[in-house]
Amino acid sequence: MKDLLTILEEYTNEPNTEYAVLITGEWGCGKTFFWKNDISTLISGLIIDGNYFRPIYISLYGYDNVNDIIDQIVIQYYTQRVRKYSLISAIRNLLQKKLHIENFKDIVHSLVRFKNIVICFDDLERTSIPKKDILGYINSLIEHNNFKVIIICDETKIEDDGYNKFKEKTIGITYKFSPDYFNIISSIIDSYKDSKEFHDYLSEKRDIIYNIFKRSEQNNIRVLKHALFNFWKIFNYLFAINHNFLHNYGTEILIFTLIISFEIKAKNPKPEKLREIEAYAKDDYPLLSQMMFERKDGTKIFNQEVLDKYYYDMETYMYTSKTIYKYINYGYFDSREFITDILKKEHSENPELNSIRNVLGRFWTMSDKEFNKNTSNVLDNIIGKGKIENIFLFNKLFLHYLYFIDKELLAISKDELTELFKNGMELAYSNNNLQYNKLDESELYFIDKNKPYDTHYQEIDTLSKHIKDRVKNDWIKDKSTQCFELLDLDINKFIEQINSDELDYLLSKPCFKYFNPEKLFKKIVNLSNKDIITFRNAIENRYKTNFDERDKEEKITFTNLKEKLELYIKGRPKNLSTFIFNELIITLERICNNIT
């Protein structure tokens, strides 16, 4: 950008210029940043008649009349360090007494005696003032007051039929801003010099930042500045609590922060893409099988875009974080969730998990020897021994291995691969390695949406869903058995279990299906009247929320319980207890009748 600085230096030093300089470029490309960090510095160092030039910056965004701009010029000139609009009247009074000017509008014109003013008008395209009015006013400053004026805007965004006519009269030089992004990034990094550790860290990662920025294809300095500011908070948090984690994963976190920032702030991203970005950000294994898929319209899904756009030549692990995603998207940094993710990640670091990550996330960066070692390790020691907690991870790994076979990277048939995976899935189930809280079906979001037709994959997909149902039913049975014991021990905890729909609770799950009707009856008749009413109210509340599958499976238990209670109170004297039992019977009957 030395040519622009040379142009502006010559323009400022020229004694009699009768035109303004226009700097045009697309939004976010760094025009304003260049003014504040380079142009204003240059101008402040120039001298005329023994006085340094004084740059004045005015953003036209939001202004709807010229008089407000006049006020801002006065404030900027006399109180550059204070921007409180309440000072206008004080400045007005001072200048009226000192300069004997009665009309405040003339104050700006009185500044002609000070020849060291350079005014920058930014955001010309964003002002609601008619362009002929604002350019006419700028022209009067130039012609009648001999001010130097620099205008910054994106001309492509100006929709004003009269603009070009007035531009010819006012603007003498139009410069198309083509920024030197590497130097701009260096300047942004240097703005953090007061934070030595962060500044040094960014300086070390300068090339990575530049490459990610260029690959984003957005050329938006504002987004980059905001992304680095967000990373500053993350960096400071990591630096304070865990130097090791920062050393091991800081680069991956920086890259992820930049990528998500650029992609979320992309021009008008479609809702489908935003959903894909969120799924990518929350996925513990970011590329997985998605990398082989396209959308139905033939365009690449987001994970494939990330691979092709950013990671094609990077030897780095693809880190993802739902905490950072939410921070960038919504502005709230959940430090507790972040530290939980960190501890989980550190806890999960082991050779087997690293092999999975290498196969799923970065196999293209490995040597032949590393590729063979990792793919064999996953097949023999992880798949073959059923050492996986989430059944759907088998689906993703299987698709990768199908891909490797299709590309002739593995010497194994698809039939052999299928049998090996099926045996490993059954082994994972029989060894109780599969965890209910790991049944994250979002793992299949892209697979189900773009599911390939392959008979081998269909076998794995069908088996994984059957095993998922087995794991879920086993968990519900165990959880229901534990819950049942609470009924006469701690009825409040019992109710919390059956009426909460959080992951580890049972509102939407058919827990009563696993309650033995005879044992349930015996527990209830031994409850106090108060606890029977509490139980009655609890099941009534439970059935205010309909879950068809749950309701049908529980109907038999409630029908049997109702029949046993009817026999129990038959012929018994009428008292408060029999009345309360009868109310419970009525509730059970109503629940059963409402279940279709």
C-alpha positions, -999 to 999 in steps of 0.1 A, spaced: 0 0 0 30 23 -3 16 38 -35 -15 49 -17 5 64 11 27 82 -15 -4 96 -32 -19 109 1 14 124 12 17 143 -20 -20 153 -19 -16 166 17 16 186 10 2 201 -22 -7 237 -12 -37 243 -35 -57 211 -41 -93 216 -53 -105 180 -51 -110 151 -27 -94 117 -28 -117 87 -28 -106 53 -15 -131 25 -26 -131 -12 -18 -155 -39 -6 -169 -39 29 -145 -53 55 -114 -53 33 -95 -31 57 -99 4 44 -109 19 78 -82 -1 95 -56 12 71 -68 48 77 -65 44 115 -32 26 115 -13 39 85 -29 69 68 -36 89 100 -1 81 113 14 94 80 -7 126 81 1 133 117 38 134 109 35 159 81 41 196 88 27 228 73 38 263 84 55 248 114 24 229 125 17 192 123 -13 182 103 -43 170 123 -64 142 108 -101 142 116 -122 110 111 -160 111 106 -181 81 99 -212 92 79 -231 60 89 -264 70 106 -263 107 97 -293 122 79 -284 159 77 -253 179 71 -256 200 103 -249 170 125 -217 164 105 -206 200 111 -210 195 148 -189 164 147 -161 182 128 -159 208 155 -160 183 183 -133 162 166 -111 192 161 -113 207 195 -119 177 217 -104 147 198 -99 128 230 -135 134 242 -165 124 222 -194 135 243 -221 153 224 -230 174 255 -198 194 249 -212 210 217 -228 238 236 -197 245 256 -176 245 224 -201 268 207 -200 293 236 -162 292 237 -158 298 200 -185 325 198 -166 345 225 -131 338 211 -138 341 174 -168 364 176 -189 340 155 -226 341 161 -237 314 137 -223 280 148 -226 267 113 -199 292 104 -175 278 129 -163 251 105 -156 277 79 -136 297 105 -113 268 107 -98 279 74 -72 299 94 -59 265 106 -44 250 74 -35 218 90 -68 199 88 -73 167 69 -108 153 71 -117 116 64 -153 109 56 -160 72 59 -190 51 50 -203 74 23 -225 46 9 -242 42 43 -254 77 50 -290 86 43 -280 121 33 -286 125 -4 -252 121 -21 -255 155 -39 -259 172 -6 -230 155 11 -207 159 -19 -218 195 -23 -209 202 13 -175 184 9 -169 205 -23 -175 237 -3 -149 226 23 -124 220 -5 -131 251 -26 -138 277 0 -118 265 29 -90 247 12 -95 216 34 -79 183 25 -106 156 23 -103 119 20 -135 98 13 -137 61 21 -165 39 8 -176 9 -13 -187 26 -45 -205 -6 -57 -230 -1 -29 -240 34 -38 -274 35 -55 -279 72 -63 -285 83 -99 -269 117 -93 -237 103 -76 -215 102 -107 -224 137 -118 -214 152 -84 -184 129 -81 -168 144 -112 -169 179 -96 -157 169 -61 -133 139 -65 -100 142 -83 -84 108 -75 -102 75 -71 -81 47 -56 -93 11 -57 -81 -3 -24 -62 -36 -29 -49 -43 6 -17 -61 15 -34 -85 39 -2 -100 53 9 -66 65 -26 -58 78 -26 -90 97 8 -81 111 -6 -47 122 -36 -64 139 -12 -87 157 10 -57 168 -21 -41 183 -18 -67 210 17 -57 221 5 -49 255 -4 -85 260 30 -100 254 22 -137 256 -7 -134 232 12 -111 209 42 -135 207 18 -165 202 0 -148 173 33 -137 158 44 -173 158 12 -183 141 11 -154 116 15 -176 85 -13 -199 96 -36 -169 103 -28 -155 69 -35 -188 51 -68 -194 68 -78 -158 61 -70 -161 24 -87 -196 21 -119 -182 36 -122 -161 4 -140 -134 23 -113 -107 25 -131 -93 56 -107 -77 81 -135 -70 105 -144 -107 108 -107 -115 113 -102 -88 140 -133 -101 158 -121 -137 155 -87 -129 170 -104 -109 197 -125 -140 206 -94 -162 205 -77 -137 229 -103 -146 256 -99 -183 249 -61 -180 249 -60 -161 282 -83 -187 298 -61 -216 286 -29 -197 296 -42 -192 331 -54 -228 337 -35 -252 315 -2 -244 297 1 -279 285 -32 -279 267 -24 -246 250 9 -260 239 -7 -292 226 -39 -279 210 -36 -241 208 -29 -242 170 -60 -264 164 -82 -242 186 -70 -211 167 -77 -226 133 -111 -238 145 -120 -203 159 -110 -187 126 -128 -211 104 -161 -210 123 -159 -172 125 -154 -168 87 -181 -194 79 -207 -180 102 -201 -145 90 -202 -155 53 -225 -135 31 -260 -148 36 -253 -184 45 -283 -207 39 -301 -222 69 -290 -257 58 -254 -246 58 -257 -231 93 -271 -264 105 -242 -282 90 -218 -257 106 -233 -264 140 -232 -301 135 -196 -299 124 -187 -277 154 -203 -301 179 -189 -333 164 -160 -349 184 -148 -366 151 -152 -338 126 -147 -352 92 -156 -388 96 -177 -403 68 -191 -370 57 -160 -363 37 -172 -388 10 -206 -372 6 -223 -345 -14 -257 -329 -10 -285 -342 -32 -280 -312 -55 -244 -322 -61 -228 -294 -39 -204 -303 -12 -216 -305 24 -198 -283 49 -173 -308 63 -161 -315 27 -159 -278 22 -137 -274 53 -114 -302 42 -110 -289 7 -109 -252 16 -87 -252 47 -71 -285 55 -59 -299 22 -22 -294 30 -22 -290 68 -5 -315 91 -27 -307 121 -55 -324 139 -90 -310 133 -101 -298 167 -138 -289 172 -156 -273 202 -193 -267 208 -183 -242 235 -162 -221 211 -190 -224 185 -216 -210 209 -192 -183 220 -186 -171 184 -223 -174 174 -240 -161 205 -213 -141 224 -213 -161 256 -182 -181 267 -192 -209 291 -159 -215 309 -173 -244 329 -183 -262 297 -150 -254 281 -129 -268 310 -152 -299 310 -144 -304 273 -107 -299 280 -106 -325 308 -126 -349 287 -102 -344 258 -71 -349 280 -87 -379 297 -96 -395 263 -61 -391 249 -48 -426 242 -32 -444 213 -64 -462 203 -84 -429 201 -56 -412 183 -57 -440 157 -94 -434 152 -88 -397 148 -60 -403 124 -81 -426 102 -112 -403 103 -96 -368 104 -62 -367 89 -53 -398 69 -43 -378 39 -14 -363 58 1 -396 69 30 -415 54 23 -450 39 38 -466 70 16 -444 93 -15 -451 73 -10 -489 74 -2 -488 111 -33 -467 120 -58 -485 98 -46 -519 110 -47 -508 147 -83 -496 143 -94 -528 126 -76 -552 148 -75 -536 183 -106 -514 183 -132 -527 158 -121 -563 163 -122 -561 201 -154 -540 202 -137 -511 220 -161 -483 210 -187 -466 232 -210 -451 205 -225 -477 182 -229 -452 154 -192 -446 152 -190 -481 137 -211 -467 108 -187 -438 102 -156 -460 104 -171 -486 81 -178 -459 54 -142 -448 56 -129 -483 52 -153 -489 22 -137 -457 8 -102 -471 13 -111 -504 -3 -127 -486 -33 -94 -466 -37 -74 -499 -34 -57 -487 -3 -66 -518 18 -61 -555 9 -94 -568 23 -127 -576 7 -159 -558 15 -175 -590 27 -146 -596 51 -148 -561 63 -185 -564 69 -181 -596 90 -153 -580 110 -174 -550 118 -205 -570 127 -186 -592 151 -170 -561 167 -204 -545 171 -218 -576 188 -187 -578 210 -190 -542 220 -226 -549 231 -219 -581 250 -189 -566 268 -211 -536 279 -187 -512 262 -216 -493 245 -229 -465 267 -265 -452 266 -253 -416 270 -230 -421 240 -259 -430 216 -256 -397 198 -277 -401 166 -264 -367 154 -234 -388 143 -257 -400 115 -270 -366 105 -251 -364 72 -251 -402 66 -289 -405 68 -293 -373 47 -270 -384 20 -270 -421 26 -251 -441 0 -267 -472 -15 -244 -500 -6 -256 -534 5 -226 -538 29 -233 -505 45 -270 -513 48 -261 -544 69 -240 -523 93 -266 -496 95 -294 -521 103 -273 -538 129 -262 -506 146 -298 -495 150 -309 -528 164 -280 -527 189 -289 -491 198 -324 -503 207 -309 -531 228 -286 -507 246 -315 -483 252 -338 -510 265 -311 -524 288 -305 -489 302 -342 -482 307 -346 -516 325 -317 -510 348 -327 -474 355 -363 -484 361 -353 -511 386 -333 -486 405 -362 -461 403 -387 -487 416 -368 -492 448 -371 -455 456 -410 -456 457 -412 -465 494 -378 -452 503 -378 -417 489 -409 -409 470 -397 -374 460 -366 -388 443 -389 -414 427 -411 -387 412 -380 -367 400 -369 -398 381 -402 -406 364 -412 -370 356 -379 -354 343 -370 -357 306 -333 -350 310 -311 -377 295 -307 -397 327 -344 -396 337 -375 -414 326 -404 -391 316 -403 -402 279 -393 -438 287 -416 -468 296 -402 -474 330 -435 -487 344 -433 -515 319 -404 -529 340 -423 -526 373 -437 -559 385 -474 -552 391 -476 -574 422 -446 -558 438 -458 -523 428 -492 -530 444 -476 -541 476 -454 -510 478 -484 -487 472 -507 -502 498 -480 -498 524 -476 -461 516 -490 -434 538 -522 -416 525 -500 -385 518 -476 -405 497 -504 -422 478 -518 -388 468 -483 -378 458 -479 -409 437 -513 -403 421 -505 -367 412 -472 -377 398 -485 -402 373 -513 -378 364 -487 -352 356 -466 -377 338 -494 -384 314 -501 -348 306 -472 -353 282 -480 -379 255 -454 -404 243 -473 -430 222 -446 -457 224 -441 -452 262 -479 -451 269 -487 -483 251 -459 -502 268 -470 -490 303 -507 -496 298 -505 -533 309 -488 -523 342 -514 -497 350 -543 -520 341 -530 -547 364 -524 -523 392 -559 -508 388 -575 -543 390 -555 -553 421 -564 -520 439 -601 -526 430 -600 -560 446 -581 -546 476 -607 -520 485 -638 -541 477 -658 -547 508 -635 -525 530 -652 -499 552 -654 -464 537 -628 -442 552 -601 -417 541 -578 -445 529 -604 -462 507 -613 -428 493 -577 -421 484 -573 -455 469 -604 -449 448 -591 -416 435 -559 -434 424 -581 -461 407 -600 -434 388 -568 -418 377 -554 -451 365 -586 -459 346 -585 -424 329 -549 -430 319 -556 -464 304 -587 -452 286 -568 -424 270 -541 -447 257 -551 -459 222 
